[in-house]
């Protein structure tokens, strides 16, 4: 039996997981102090949004090498997000 080819990035479990992370981040950061809206809150949200966005963009590239590069960018965004969440925890926001 031949497996079906994935036609859309929306079918990728990794992209779906990225979307779930974004939703959770928005719920968490809604509890941050208002004065952080344009600082840590914004940065955390941008990092989270970057994860599924880069997966989607890479999926639409024509070459596997480009796709892999976007997956690596997504991994970088994950590390960035993790660092920012550690900071938020350490300063008492989480």
Residue pairs with C-beta under 8 A, 6 or more apart in sequence:
6 12
8 59
9 15
9 55
9 56
9 59
9 60
10 16
12 55
12 59
14 55
15 52
15 55
15 56
15 59
18 51
18 52
18 55
18 74
19 52
21 48
21 51
21 52
21 81
22 45
22 48
22 49
22 51
22 52
25 44
25 45
25 48
25 81
26 45
26 48
28 94
29 41
29 44
29 45
31 93
32 40
32 41
32 88
32 93
33 93
36 93
40 84
40 87
40 88
40 93
43 84
44 81
44 84
44 85
44 88
47 77
47 80
47 81
47 84
48 77
48 81
50 73
50 74
50 77
50 80
51 74
51 77
51 78
51 81
52 74
54 70
54 71
54 73
54 74
54 77
55 70
55 71
55 74
57 70
58 66
58 67
58 68
58 69
58 70
58 71
58 73
58 74
59 67
59 70
61 67
61 70
85 94
88 94
